Amino acid sequence: MGWFSRKKGPESPPVSSGPSLELPSEEDVSDEGGVLEPGATRIGPDEEARIARAVRELEAEGVDLDDLTSIGAGYDAAFQAWVAGNRKGDHAAVVERYAMGVGEHLDRHTDLDWKIVTDVFGTDLAVAGGFRHDFVVVPTNLVGGRWMRGDTGWVPEVVGHIVRRRER
């Protein structure tokens, strides 16, 4: 029976609460007020090579990594080309390339630095800054999420906002 219904009828079956969520263990939670803190370490040769490869590929496409308008135009063109090709092709490589480009722009123009960041959600190549590296941007998540939604025209505004908030 509904909560506001005047009709009497059979009771609705109980609603399943879905799968139970696993909460972080005590080791994942700091002693200071229960704040989850990411850990950050320096990038190694593999990550440096990954970033350098993407930078070379973007520069070969004519993308200027110091110009958000150029990064955005390159991203938009790559997305539109993928759509025009019936969404076939290695979109993961395009997302990776532009994610590294966005991260490299943030590394060059903000106080954020390339790091390997581990938190309760996993370990990622990210740009991080702040005391205890508490400000983290995972470029593959940022670019990948926008790619999945089909967003274009977002790079200058979104990445520009981060740059304005985290200038050197």
C-alpha positions in Angstrom: 0.0 0.0 0.0 1.3 3.5 -0.8 2.0 5.9 1.9 -0.6 8.4 0.8 -3.1 6.1 -0.8 -6.5 5.8 0.7 -7.1 2.5 -1.0 -6.2 -0.6 0.8 -4.4 -3.1 -1.2 -1.6 -5.7 -1.0 1.6 -4.6 0.5 4.4 -3.9 -1.9 7.3 -6.3 -1.9 10.3 -5.1 0.1 12.8 -3.2 -2.0 16.2 -4.7 -2.2 18.9 -2.4 -0.9 21.3 -3.6 -3.6 24.8 -4.8 -3.0 26.4 -3.8 0.2 29.2 -1.2 0.0 32.6 -2.0 1.4 33.8 0.9 3.5 37.4 1.8 3.7 39.4 0.0 6.4 40.9 1.9 9.4 44.3 1.9 7.6 42.7 4.0 4.8 41.4 6.6 7.2 43.7 9.1 8.9 43.7 9.7 12.6 43.0 13.4 12.0 39.2 13.6 11.9 38.7 10.7 9.6 39.8 12.4 6.5 40.8 10.2 3.6 44.3 11.2 2.5 45.9 10.3 -0.9 49.5 9.2 -0.9 51.7 10.5 -3.7 55.1 9.3 -5.0 57.4 10.5 -7.8 56.8 9.2 -11.3 59.3 6.7 -12.6 60.8 6.1 -16.0 57.7 4.3 -17.4 55.5 7.2 -16.5 58.0 9.7 -17.9 58.1 7.7 -21.2 54.2 7.5 -21.3 54.0 11.3 -20.9 56.8 12.0 -23.4 55.2 9.7 -26.0 51.9 11.5 -25.8 53.6 14.9 -25.9 55.4 13.9 -29.1 52.2 12.6 -30.7 50.3 15.8 -29.8 53.0 18.0 -31.1 53.0 16.0 -34.3 49.3 16.8 -34.6 50.1 20.4 -34.3 48.8 20.8 -30.7 50.5 23.5 -28.6 50.5 22.2 -25.1 50.9 25.6 -23.7 47.6 26.8 -25.3 44.3 25.4 -24.0 42.5 26.6 -27.1 44.9 24.5 -29.2 44.5 21.4 -26.9 40.7 21.8 -27.0 40.6 22.2 -30.8 42.8 19.1 -31.2 40.6 17.1 -28.8 37.4 18.2 -30.5 38.8 17.3 -33.9 39.9 13.9 -32.7 36.5 13.2 -31.1 34.6 14.4 -34.3 36.8 12.2 -36.5 36.1 9.2 -34.2 32.3 9.9 -34.5 32.5 10.4 -38.3 34.2 7.0 -38.4 31.2 5.3 -36.9 32.9 5.3 -33.5 35.4 2.7 -34.6 39.1 2.9 -34.0 41.2 3.1 -30.9 39.4 5.8 -28.9 41.4 4.7 -25.8 44.6 5.9 -27.4 43.1 9.3 -28.2 41.8 9.7 -24.6 45.2 8.7 -23.3 47.0 11.2 -25.6 44.8 14.1 -24.6 44.8 13.1 -21.0 48.5 13.3 -20.9 48.3 16.6 -22.8 46.0 18.1 -20.2 48.1 16.8 -17.4 51.3 18.2 -19.0 49.6 21.6 -19.4 48.6 21.5 -15.7 52.2 20.5 -14.7 53.7 23.4 -16.7 51.2 26.1 -15.7 50.2 25.3 -12.1 51.7 24.2 -8.8 50.6 20.7 -9.7 53.2 18.1 -10.5 53.1 14.6 -12.0 52.8 12.0 -9.3 51.6 8.4 -8.8 48.7 8.9 -6.5 47.1 6.2 -4.4 43.9 6.6 -2.5 40.9 4.5 -1.5 39.9 4.3 -5.2 43.2 2.9 -6.5 46.5 4.1 -8.0 46.7 6.5 -10.9 49.0 8.7 -12.8 47.9 12.2 -11.8 48.9 15.8 -11.2 48.8 16.7 -7.5 49.7 19.6 -5.3 49.0 21.2 -2.0 50.1 20.2 1.5 50.1 16.4 1.6 49.1 16.3 -2.1 45.5 16.8 -1.2 44.5 18.4 -4.5 44.6 15.7 -7.2 43.5 15.7 -10.9 43.6 12.4 -12.7 43.7 13.5 -16.3 42.6 10.1 -17.7 39.4 10.3 -15.6 38.8 14.0 -16.6 39.2 13.4 -20.3 37.7 9.9 -20.3 34.5 11.0 -18.6 34.1 13.9 -21.1 34.8 11.5 -24.0 32.1 9.0 -22.8 29.5 11.8 -22.6 30.5 13.2 -26.0 31.4 16.6 -24.7 33.3 18.9 -26.9 34.4 22.5 -26.4 35.1 21.9 -22.7 38.9 22.0 -22.5 39.6 25.7 -22.3 36.9 26.4 -19.7 37.3 23.3 -17.5 41.1 23.1 -17.5 41.4 26.9 -17.5 39.4 26.9 -14.3 41.9 24.5 -12.7 44.8 26.7 -13.9 43.2 29.8 -12.4 42.7 28.1 -9.1 46.2 26.5 -9.0 48.5 29.1 -10.6 52.2 28.8 -9.7 
